[in-house]
Amino acid sequence: MSLSRRPSSDVRSTPGRFCKTPASAYSVASSSVSERSRNPVVIASRSVIRAFASCFTPSQTDTSSVMGSKISGNFMTQHGSSHTSGRGSERGRSSSRGSYVHSYNSTQDREPGSIKFTMEEISAATRNFSPSLKIGQGGFGTVYKGRLEDGTPVAVKRAKRTLYEKHLGVEFQSEIRTLAQVEHFNLVRFYGYLEQGDERIVVVEYVPNGTLREHLDCMHGKILDMAARLDIAIDVAHAITYLHTYTDHPIIHRDIKSSNILLTDTFRAKVADFGFARLAADTDSGATHVSTQVKGTAGYLDPEYLRTYQLTEKSDVYSFGVLLVEMVTGRRPIEPKRELKERITTIWAVKKFTKGDATTILDPRLERDAANNLALGKILELALQCLAPHRQNRSSMRRCAEILWGIRKDYRELFSSNFQSLSSHSQRSGSVKQEEEYQ
Ligand SMILES: Nc1ncnc2c1ncn2[C@@H]1O[C@H](COP(=O)(O)OP(=O)(O)OP(=O)(O)O)[C@@H](O)[C@H]1O
């Protein structure tokens, strides 16, 4: 599916309009208290804060125990059955690695393009799971960098055995089913898997430039500027839009977070980790997916899903809202070492935004210039919509992408006009200097 359409006409973009007043957010600051209390942004942000706080009360006092932790609790199904079925992965389909239908038991039998790998192939690719090739460790297990026989670099994800014994079986099948269906530039590509005895291994595209979280932490040396952050946010929005509008049946990712966004050498984003993904319920027929297990990562979880166990695409939209706040502030969704009122980043950011104090929450690594302030205000405004307590008030993922296109356009125009005036100013002062030197 291509998402190369132009932004829709209702995307607000008036280049330079926010030059003096960086974003509509700031109009909140200048208004009176009574005006403020009627302001839709203020009303929306108050309900965001209330909803988040009420669904997250334990973390206010003991956030350290949940920071970044995966949530995967068992809950009773309230009504209806879970929709876990979908198009099976056994179905033949073609990919750039070829067509695959059958499973093969040995390297010799395996046709190029089969999604089933043998242990011989995986051992060869990872030099027998050499510790020197280990690149990560996650909830699922250990991740190795490998190379297939044809030279393709791959990431090999080997499940923890203990996990598999307990409940990984379903999750593994879920990841395979989902991965085998999707193909989009902004999603980590699935090459194949192995399921043999108590081994569960997934082979996916290797994405070489670390995670978004690592880059926000400056672990790779270079600060991600606002332009790069906007491009990444748009890539992620495209990936999730693709999943949500997937032919036949929408797919809900369920674990959108900065450590699941991998970056290429050119800073294009690829969304990874489909371990929790679910096929969404058939919304046309009015059915909703009722989850038997609430899954996701603390800090990113939709409070309405936590309360009702009803899973829809809008839970991903909520997590995307948290991600947007993370991208402009540089802070993790939960910061246990900070003073209480700053521990939950979205609550802190939304409060500041509502008070017209948004510029103070900009990632201190970014310059406080007009273009960054403009993007900050508009991104926070979008984040606020994504974080709406009730899913019907959240934008669709497609709409988020469209709004981000508009923000990027405005940002670029303001950035280049500032750049031009700066360079003409330095040219002018350069020629004055030259004239002075000639005199
Ligand atoms: N496709 C990939 N290409 C390159 N590196 C990867 C890839 N997949 C994972 N990694 C690396 O391995 C690490 C662990 O990934 P994994 O998806 O198993 O866990 P996680 O998302 O960090 O944590 P959790 O499973 O708890 O959500 C990542 O942080 C990343 O550094």
The ligand as a Gaussian input file, in Angstrom:
#p B3LYP/6-31G(d) Opt

LIG

0 1
 N       15.780000      -6.295000      13.306000
 C       16.741000      -5.849000      14.097000
 N       17.840000      -5.276000      13.587000
 C       18.823000      -4.806000      14.392000
 N       18.780000      -4.867000      15.742000
 C       17.702000      -5.419000      16.313000
 C       16.633000      -5.946000      15.533000
 N       15.697000      -6.427000      16.368000
 C       16.155000      -6.211000      17.604000
 N       17.353000      -5.614000      17.604000
 C       18.167000      -5.214000      18.759000
 O       17.922000      -6.108000      19.812000
 C       17.363000      -5.430000      20.946000
 C       16.318000      -6.306000      21.599000
 O       15.196000      -6.414000      20.725000
 P       13.843000      -7.106000      21.127000
 O       12.864000      -6.777000      20.063000
 O       14.054000      -8.540000      21.424000
 O       13.495000      -6.469000      22.501000
 P       13.016000      -5.010000      22.959000
 O       11.988000      -4.500000      21.997000
 O       14.206000      -4.134000      23.195000
 O       12.388000      -5.338000      24.362000
 P       11.017000      -6.045000      24.632000
 O       11.003000      -7.337000      23.934000
 O       11.014000      -6.177000      26.109000
 O        9.982000      -5.119000      24.083000
 C       16.807000      -4.120000      20.380000
 O       16.780000      -3.114000      21.353000
 C       17.790000      -3.830000      19.254000
 O       18.940000      -3.208000      19.774000

